[in-house]
């Protein structure tokens, strides 16, 4: 049997937007990212640590231009021409110049978007991933799809098998699914459980 949050998530993925759950809380889907892309973004974020960025102010994109992949942080607020952007060449792990970062951030439609997630969701995934890693020896995130939802006054991060079929029961051997509930104010872990 599917976990109740997974059922709500499946409904959200089908109809989008807000859903009011049986317990009266509004549930909103905040983002989805493949585990492989999350790992690439996290590796690139190390390059940008010296900027001391407030990630809640940015969208994070993994894009491809020709044969090159880039992680781009694009400020959410501000006019399109005044938005601050930061970027990293995924292959070389070199920080892009401000001009190159701004150029890539200003032309998302001309680039192949591999992944996009807001910075707040990225921080939640990072906090939840620490729990996942402590409860499951050496999880291979490339085999997971990661969902972030807001359930009432909590953030819920779900790590599920990337190939899982809708309505499927259980997890494949060696790939346990896990759900981590976080306090949205400080990303403190409220609870975590394996998905059965």
C-alpha positions as CSV (number, residue, x, y, z in Angstrom):
1,X,0.0,0.0,0.0
2,X,1.2,3.5,-0.8
3,X,2.1,5.8,2.0
4,X,-0.6,8.5,2.4
5,X,1.8,11.3,1.5
6,X,2.8,9.4,-1.6
7,X,-0.8,9.2,-2.6
8,X,-1.3,12.9,-2.1
9,X,2.0,13.5,-4.1
10,X,0.7,11.4,-7.0
11,X,-2.5,13.5,-7.0
12,X,-0.4,16.7,-7.0
13,X,1.7,15.5,-9.8
14,X,-1.5,14.8,-11.8
15,X,-3.4,18.0,-11.1
16,X,-0.8,20.4,-9.8
17,X,-1.2,23.2,-7.4
18,X,-2.7,23.0,-3.9
19,X,-4.6,20.1,-2.5
20,X,-6.3,20.0,0.9
21,X,-5.5,16.8,2.6
22,X,-8.0,14.9,4.8
23,X,-6.3,16.3,7.9
24,X,-7.1,19.9,6.7
25,X,-3.6,21.0,5.7
26,X,-2.8,22.4,2.4
27,X,-0.2,20.4,0.5
28,X,1.8,22.1,-2.3
29,X,4.3,20.5,-4.6
30,X,7.5,22.6,-4.4
31,X,9.8,20.8,-6.7
32,X,11.2,17.6,-8.2
33,X,14.7,16.7,-9.1
34,X,16.5,13.6,-10.2
35,X,19.1,12.4,-7.6
36,X,21.8,12.5,-10.3
37,X,21.1,16.2,-11.0
38,X,21.0,17.0,-7.3
39,X,24.4,15.5,-6.9
40,X,25.8,17.6,-9.7
41,X,24.4,20.8,-8.3
42,X,25.7,20.0,-4.8
43,X,29.2,19.4,-6.2
44,X,29.1,22.8,-8.0
45,X,27.7,24.6,-5.0
46,X,31.0,24.1,-3.2
47,X,32.6,26.4,-5.7
48,X,30.1,29.2,-4.8
49,X,30.4,28.8,-1.0
50,X,32.6,31.9,-0.7
51,X,29.8,34.1,-1.8
52,X,27.7,33.3,1.3
53,X,24.5,33.3,-0.7
54,X,21.1,33.2,0.8
55,X,19.8,30.3,-1.4
56,X,16.2,31.2,-0.6
57,X,16.6,34.2,-3.0
58,X,17.6,32.0,-6.0
59,X,16.4,29.5,-8.5
60,X,19.0,26.9,-9.2
61,X,19.2,25.5,-12.8
62,X,21.3,22.8,-14.4
63,X,21.5,23.6,-18.1
64,X,23.3,22.4,-21.1
65,X,24.6,24.6,-23.9
66,X,26.2,22.7,-26.7
67,X,28.2,20.0,-24.9
68,X,28.8,22.0,-21.7
69,X,26.7,21.8,-18.6
70,X,26.4,24.7,-16.1
71,X,24.8,25.2,-12.7
72,X,23.3,28.7,-12.6
73,X,21.9,30.5,-9.6
74,X,19.5,33.2,-10.8
75,X,18.1,35.7,-8.3
76,X,14.3,35.3,-8.1
77,X,13.4,39.0,-7.3
78,X,14.3,42.0,-9.4
79,X,14.0,42.9,-13.0
80,X,15.3,40.6,-15.6
81,X,18.2,42.9,-16.4
82,X,19.1,43.6,-12.7
83,X,19.0,40.0,-11.4
84,X,22.2,38.7,-9.8
85,X,23.4,35.4,-11.2
86,X,26.2,33.0,-10.4
87,X,27.4,30.1,-12.4
88,X,29.7,27.1,-12.4
89,X,31.0,25.0,-15.3
90,X,29.9,21.5,-14.3
91,X,32.9,19.7,-16.0
92,X,35.7,22.0,-14.8
93,X,34.1,23.1,-11.5
94,X,35.3,26.6,-12.4
95,X,33.2,29.6,-11.4
96,X,31.9,31.6,-14.4
97,X,32.5,35.3,-14.7
98,X,29.6,37.5,-13.7
99,X,29.0,38.4,-17.4
100,X,28.9,34.8,-18.5
101,X,26.6,33.8,-15.5
102,X,24.2,36.7,-16.4
103,X,24.2,35.7,-20.1
104,X,23.3,32.1,-19.3
105,X,20.7,33.2,-16.7
106,X,19.0,35.6,-19.2
107,X,18.5,33.0,-21.9
108,X,17.0,29.9,-20.3
109,X,14.7,29.2,-23.3
110,X,17.7,28.8,-25.6
111,X,19.4,26.3,-23.3
112,X,18.5,22.7,-22.6
113,X,17.2,22.7,-19.0
114,X,18.2,19.5,-17.2
115,X,16.9,20.5,-13.8
116,X,15.4,23.5,-12.0
117,X,14.7,23.9,-8.3
118,X,14.3,26.8,-6.0
119,X,17.1,27.4,-3.4
120,X,14.8,26.7,-0.4
121,X,13.9,23.3,-1.8
122,X,17.6,22.6,-2.5
123,X,18.4,23.4,1.2
124,X,15.6,21.1,2.4
125,X,16.9,18.3,0.2
126,X,20.4,18.8,1.6
127,X,19.1,18.6,5.2
128,X,17.0,15.5,4.3
129,X,19.9,13.9,2.5
130,X,22.0,13.9,5.7
131,X,19.2,11.9,7.4
132,X,18.9,9.5,4.4
133,X,22.7,8.9,4.4
134,X,22.6,8.1,8.1
135,X,19.7,5.7,7.8
136,X,20.7,3.9,4.6
137,X,24.3,2.8,4.1
138,X,25.7,4.5,0.9
139,X,22.5,5.4,-0.9
140,X,23.1,5.8,-4.6
141,X,21.2,9.0,-5.3
142,X,21.4,8.5,-9.0
143,X,18.7,5.8,-8.6
144,X,16.3,8.2,-6.9
145,X,13.8,10.9,-7.7
146,X,13.5,13.6,-5.0
147,X,10.3,15.4,-4.3
148,X,9.8,18.4,-2.0
149,X,6.3,19.2,-0.8
150,X,4.9,21.7,1.8
151,X,2.4,20.0,4.0
152,X,0.7,22.5,6.3
153,X,3.5,23.9,8.4
154,X,6.2,21.3,7.4
155,X,8.5,20.6,4.5
156,X,8.5,17.0,3.4
157,X,11.3,15.6,1.3
158,X,10.7,12.2,-0.3
159,X,13.4,10.0,-1.8
160,X,11.8,7.4,-4.1
161,X,13.0,5.0,-6.7
162,X,13.3,6.9,-10.0
163,X,11.8,4.1,-12.0
164,X,8.9,3.4,-9.6
165,X,5.6,3.0,-11.4
166,X,2.6,4.9,-10.2
167,X,0.7,2.8,-7.8
168,X,3.6,0.3,-7.2
169,X,4.0,-1.0,-3.8
170,X,7.3,-1.1,-1.8
171,X,10.8,-0.3,-2.9
172,X,13.2,-2.5,-5.0
173,X,15.8,-4.4,-3.0
174,X,18.7,-2.1,-2.0
175,X,16.8,1.1,-2.8
176,X,14.6,2.0,0.2
177,X,12.4,5.0,-0.1
178,X,12.5,7.5,2.7
179,X,10.4,10.5,3.7
180,X,11.9,13.3,5.9
181,X,9.8,15.9,7.5
182,X,11.5,19.2,8.3
183,X,10.6,22.4,10.2
184,X,10.5,25.0,7.3
185,X,12.0,27.8,9.6
186,X,15.3,26.1,10.5
187,X,15.2,22.8,8.5
188,X,15.4,20.9,11.7
189,X,14.3,17.2,11.3
190,X,10.9,16.6,12.8
191,X,10.7,12.9,11.8
192,X,11.8,10.5,9.2
193,X,10.6,7.1,8.1
194,X,11.1,4.5,5.3
195,X,8.4,4.3,2.7
196,X,6.8,0.8,2.7
